[in-house]
Amino acid sequence: MRLSYDLHIHSCLSPCGDEDMLPSNIVGMAALKELDVIAVTDHNSCGNCPAVMKLAEAYGVTAIPGMELTTEEEVHVVCLFPELDNAMEFDKYVHQCMMPFPNDEEVFGRQLFVDEDDNIIAKEPYLLINATSIDFESVHGLVTKYGGIMIPAHVDKSSTSLLSNLGFIPPDSKFTCAEVKHIGFMDKLLESNPYLKNCNIIHDSDAHYLEHIHEPEFFIEAESKDVKDILAALVRR
């Protein structure tokens, strides 16, 4: 199946996410744009995934539970999981690895946990955009332990990316899918980073505002709309 996707979307739980990025609005926009598959990937948290999953089922959109993990080196990694339970167990582990630095709402914005009816059910007290104590080298094994896959986020970005923060791709890396921000510079990126030639390359919106969620212009070839089949397609060499 040829499935349109956007696998890197922030909700109102991310401090940098607009407060209009409610699960209901995200799923509704995805349905309006006729996207087949989405993932809400907030910084260091899967807290709004339950609401997203419930709403997506009602709208006929496939939602993958996920997170944008910030490693010890401040490398951003999109982590996607086959089941909500896997994602929430990973969430608990990551929370233990976070720096307990209080969020300043005046500076960074509110971090809102929301249910499927748009009710604010809690606020995250600690700033979610800080680095965790999880190093990049450990991410693949850790995410695999929870049944998920890792995708280094926006690898060509000038900050918070694998290439900007580490300066290279570790030769013992095991990831087989990577995300790029600027699809038009692929030739140059592949020339300077041969490892990526053996990876599936995806392009997501990294949306923090509703209008930035992708149109159905990027596609995955998968056996079905089942999340496990989609994840398998993403990492298949």
C-alpha positions as CSV (number, residue, x, y, z in Angstrom):
1,M,0.0,0.0,0.0
2,R,1.1,3.5,-0.7
3,L,0.5,5.6,2.4
4,S,0.8,9.3,2.9
5,Y,2.4,10.2,6.2
6,D,3.6,12.8,8.7
7,L,5.5,11.1,11.5
8,H,6.9,14.1,13.4
9,I,4.2,16.3,14.9
10,H,4.2,18.2,18.2
11,S,1.2,18.7,20.4
12,C,0.5,21.3,23.1
13,L,2.5,19.1,25.4
14,S,5.7,20.3,23.8
15,P,6.6,23.7,25.2
16,C,7.4,24.9,21.7
17,G,4.1,23.6,20.4
18,D,1.2,26.0,19.8
19,E,-1.7,25.5,22.3
20,D,-4.0,25.0,19.3
21,M,-2.1,21.7,18.7
22,L,-4.7,19.8,20.6
23,P,-5.0,16.1,19.8
24,S,-8.4,16.7,18.3
25,N,-7.1,19.5,16.0
26,I,-4.1,17.5,14.9
27,V,-6.2,14.4,14.0
28,G,-8.9,16.5,12.5
29,M,-6.3,18.3,10.3
30,A,-4.7,15.1,9.3
31,A,-8.1,13.7,8.3
32,L,-9.0,16.9,6.4
33,K,-5.7,16.7,4.5
34,E,-6.4,13.0,3.9
35,L,-3.1,11.8,5.5
36,D,-3.1,8.0,6.0
37,V,-0.6,7.9,8.9
38,I,0.5,10.3,11.6
39,A,2.6,10.3,14.7
40,V,2.5,12.8,17.5
41,T,6.1,13.0,18.9
42,D,6.4,15.4,21.8
43,H,9.7,16.2,23.4
44,N,10.6,13.4,25.9
45,S,7.0,12.5,26.4
46,C,4.3,10.3,25.0
47,G,1.7,11.9,27.3
48,N,-0.8,13.0,24.7
49,C,-0.6,9.8,22.6
50,P,-3.6,8.1,24.4
51,A,-5.9,10.9,23.2
52,V,-4.4,11.0,19.7
53,M,-4.9,7.2,19.4
54,K,-8.6,7.3,20.4
55,L,-9.4,10.2,18.1
56,A,-7.4,8.8,15.1
57,E,-9.4,5.5,15.3
58,A,-12.6,7.5,15.1
59,Y,-11.4,9.5,12.1
60,G,-10.0,6.6,10.2
61,V,-6.4,7.8,10.5
62,T,-3.6,5.5,11.5
63,A,-1.8,7.0,14.5
64,I,1.6,5.7,15.7
65,P,2.5,6.4,19.3
66,G,5.8,8.2,19.5
67,M,8.2,10.6,21.1
68,E,11.0,12.9,20.1
69,L,13.8,11.9,22.5
70,T,16.6,14.3,23.3
71,T,19.8,12.4,24.0
72,E,22.6,13.3,26.4
73,E,24.3,14.9,23.4
74,E,21.1,16.9,22.6
75,V,20.6,14.8,19.5
76,H,16.9,14.6,18.6
77,V,15.6,11.1,17.8
78,V,12.1,10.2,16.7
79,C,11.0,7.0,18.5
80,L,7.9,5.1,17.2
81,F,6.2,2.1,18.8
82,P,3.8,-0.6,17.7
83,E,1.5,-0.3,20.6
84,L,0.4,2.4,23.0
85,D,1.4,0.3,26.0
86,N,5.0,0.1,24.6
87,A,5.2,3.8,24.2
88,M,3.9,4.6,27.7
89,E,6.4,2.2,29.3
90,F,9.1,3.9,27.3
91,D,7.7,7.2,28.5
92,K,8.1,6.1,32.2
93,Y,11.7,5.2,31.6
94,V,12.6,8.4,29.8
95,H,10.9,10.4,32.6
96,Q,13.4,8.9,35.1
97,C,16.2,10.1,32.8
98,M,15.1,13.7,32.6
99,M,16.7,16.6,34.4
100,P,14.2,17.8,37.0
101,F,14.4,21.4,35.9
102,P,11.1,23.3,36.5
103,N,9.4,24.7,33.4
104,D,9.0,28.5,33.3
105,E,5.7,29.0,31.5
106,E,6.4,32.6,30.8
107,V,9.6,31.7,28.9
108,F,8.9,28.3,27.3
109,G,5.1,28.0,27.3
110,R,2.7,25.6,29.0
111,Q,3.1,21.9,28.7
112,L,-0.4,20.5,28.6
113,F,-1.7,16.9,28.9
114,V,-5.1,16.8,27.1
115,D,-7.8,14.2,26.8
116,E,-9.8,13.4,23.6
117,D,-12.4,16.0,24.6
118,D,-9.8,18.8,24.7
119,N,-9.9,19.0,28.5
120,I,-6.6,19.9,30.2
121,I,-6.0,17.1,32.6
122,A,-2.5,18.0,33.9
123,K,0.6,20.1,33.2
124,E,4.1,18.7,33.0
125,P,6.1,20.5,35.7
126,Y,9.6,19.8,34.3
127,L,10.9,21.3,31.1
128,L,10.6,18.7,28.4
129,I,13.1,20.1,25.9
130,N,16.2,19.4,28.1
131,A,18.6,16.6,27.3
132,T,18.0,13.3,29.0
133,S,20.8,11.1,30.4
134,I,20.4,8.6,27.5
135,D,23.3,8.7,25.1
136,F,22.9,8.3,21.4
137,E,24.7,5.0,21.3
138,S,22.2,3.5,23.7
139,V,19.1,4.6,21.8
140,H,18.7,1.7,19.3
141,G,19.0,-1.0,21.9
142,L,16.7,0.8,24.3
143,V,14.0,1.5,21.9
144,T,14.2,-2.0,20.5
145,K,13.7,-3.3,24.0
146,Y,10.3,-1.6,24.0
147,G,9.4,-2.9,20.6
148,G,10.0,0.3,18.8
149,I,12.2,1.9,16.1
150,M,14.5,4.9,16.2
151,I,14.8,7.5,13.4
152,P,17.4,10.3,13.9
153,A,15.4,13.5,13.4
154,H,16.2,16.2,10.8
155,V,19.7,14.9,10.4
156,D,20.6,17.8,8.1
157,K,19.5,20.5,10.5
158,S,22.1,22.9,11.9
159,S,21.2,22.2,15.5
160,T,19.8,19.3,17.7
161,S,20.6,16.8,15.0
162,L,23.0,13.8,14.7
163,L,25.3,15.5,12.2
164,S,25.3,19.0,13.9
165,N,25.8,17.7,17.4
166,L,28.1,14.7,16.9
167,G,29.6,15.9,13.6
168,F,29.4,12.4,12.1
169,I,27.4,9.1,12.1
170,P,29.0,6.6,14.5
171,P,30.3,3.7,12.4
172,D,28.6,1.1,14.7
173,S,25.1,2.8,14.3
174,K,22.2,0.4,13.7
175,F,19.4,2.7,12.6
176,T,18.1,2.1,9.0
177,C,15.8,5.0,8.7
178,A,16.6,8.7,9.0
179,E,14.6,11.9,8.7
180,V,15.7,14.9,6.6
181,K,14.4,18.5,6.8
182,H,15.5,19.7,3.4
183,I,14.7,17.0,0.8
184,G,16.2,19.2,-2.0
185,F,19.8,18.7,-0.6
186,M,19.7,14.9,-0.6
187,D,22.5,14.4,-3.1
188,K,24.9,16.6,-1.1
189,L,23.9,14.9,2.1
190,L,24.4,11.4,0.8
191,E,27.7,12.3,-0.8
192,S,29.1,13.5,2.5
193,N,27.4,10.8,4.6
194,P,27.6,7.4,2.8
195,Y,25.9,5.6,5.7
196,L,22.6,7.2,4.8
197,K,22.7,5.6,1.4
198,N,21.6,2.3,3.1
199,C,18.8,4.0,5.0
200,N,15.2,4.7,4.2
201,I,14.9,8.5,4.2
202,I,11.7,10.2,5.3
203,H,10.6,13.8,5.3
204,D,8.3,15.0,8.1
205,S,6.9,18.4,9.0
206,D,8.1,18.7,12.6
207,A,5.0,20.7,12.9
208,H,4.4,23.0,15.9
209,Y,1.4,24.7,14.3
210,L,-1.6,23.2,12.7
211,E,-0.9,24.8,9.3
212,H,2.5,23.2,9.1
213,I,1.2,19.6,9.1
214,H,2.1,18.1,5.8
215,E,-0.1,17.8,2.8
216,P,-0.3,14.2,1.4
217,E,2.9,14.5,-0.7
218,F,5.3,12.0,0.9
219,F,4.6,8.2,0.9
220,I,5.6,4.9,2.5
221,E,5.1,1.6,0.8
222,A,3.8,-0.9,3.4
223,E,1.9,-4.2,3.4
224,S,-1.1,-2.6,5.2
225,K,-2.1,0.3,7.4
226,D,-1.4,-1.8,10.5
227,V,1.2,0.0,12.6
228,K,3.5,-3.0,12.8
229,D,3.6,-3.2,9.0
230,I,4.4,0.5,8.7
231,L,7.2,0.3,11.2
232,A,8.6,-2.7,9.4
233,A,8.5,-0.8,6.1
234,L,10.3,2.2,7.6
235,V,13.3,0.2,8.8
236,R,13.4,-2.4,6.0
237,R,16.7,-2.3,4.1
